[in-house]
Amino acid sequence: MNQALAALKRWRIQIFAITWLAYAAFYFTRKAFSVAKLGIGEDPTFMLDKAAMANLDAIYLAAYAVGQFTWGMLADRFGPRVVVLGGLLISAAAAVVMGSFATFPVFATCMLVQGLAQSTGWAGLCKNIGSFFPASQRGRVLGLWSSCYAFGGLVASPFAGWWAYTL
């Protein structure tokens, strides 16, 4: 019995850490455009004005909102690992495409894809973490776990700025 409890404790720690890191990782592609807008606005060769950048943000947020309603159900059907990993990979691919092709139609398409991909994280990862902890511990566990979004947001913007302006 002690081995079973030790194995369960190990699984809980691993699931906590992996899901925490996964959600924090979403911020590295989520914050990239916010940081890039500073350089885009100062670049005289790139024709993307403030209104266009605001419209790109609106496209992203609308797609994110739609995805929040959709991905939770799909995580129930296909499993949170598939949905979240797919979202992370698609988000990274969209960020690479945005960095490679600087035109408004490409940016708009990528922001739509980015919003849908980014919205895979919360519902799927909360479902995953909730499955490994009893109801009596979930409030405390999710309270600690949800620090991942604060950490991700705190670290991702300076990292993106360093990456964009140093490399």
LINRAJO-V175422 format. One record per backbone hydrogen bond with DSSP energy under -0.5 kcal/mol. CO is the residue of the C=O (numbers start at 1). NH is the residue of the N-H. Records with the same first field share a line. If there is no record, write none. Layout:
# LINRAJO-V175422
CO = NH / NH
This chain:
# LINRAJO-V175422
1 = 5
2 = 6
3 = 7
4 = 8
5 = 9
6 = 10
7 = 11
8 = 12
9 = 13
10 = 14
11 = 15
12 = 16
13 = 17
14 = 18
15 = 19
16 = 20
17 = 21
18 = 22
19 = 23
20 = 24
21 = 25
22 = 26
23 = 26 / 27
24 = 27
25 = 28 / 29
26 = 29 / 30
27 = 31
31 = 35
32 = 36
33 = 37
35 = 38 / 39
36 = 40
37 = 41
38 = 42
39 = 43
40 = 43
42 = 44
43 = 46
45 = 47
46 = 48
49 = 53
50 = 54
51 = 55
52 = 56
53 = 57
54 = 58
55 = 59
56 = 60
57 = 61
58 = 62
59 = 63
60 = 64
61 = 65
62 = 66
63 = 67
64 = 68
65 = 69
66 = 69 / 70
67 = 71
68 = 72
70 = 74
71 = 75
72 = 76
73 = 77
74 = 78
75 = 79
79 = 83
80 = 84
81 = 85
82 = 86
83 = 87
84 = 88
85 = 89
86 = 90
87 = 91
88 = 92
89 = 93
90 = 94
91 = 95
92 = 96
93 = 97
94 = 98
95 = 99
96 = 100
97 = 100 / 101
101 = 103
103 = 107
104 = 108
105 = 109
106 = 110
107 = 111
108 = 112
109 = 113
110 = 114
111 = 115
112 = 116
113 = 117
114 = 118
115 = 119
117 = 120
118 = 121
120 = 124
121 = 125
122 = 126
123 = 127
124 = 128
125 = 129
126 = 130
127 = 131
128 = 132
129 = 132 / 133
130 = 133
134 = 137 / 138
135 = 139
137 = 141
138 = 142
139 = 143
140 = 144
141 = 145
142 = 146
144 = 147
145 = 148
146 = 149 / 150
147 = 151
148 = 152
149 = 153
150 = 154
151 = 155
152 = 156
153 = 157
154 = 158
155 = 159
156 = 160
157 = 161
158 = 162
159 = 163
160 = 164
161 = 165
162 = 166 / 167
163 = 167
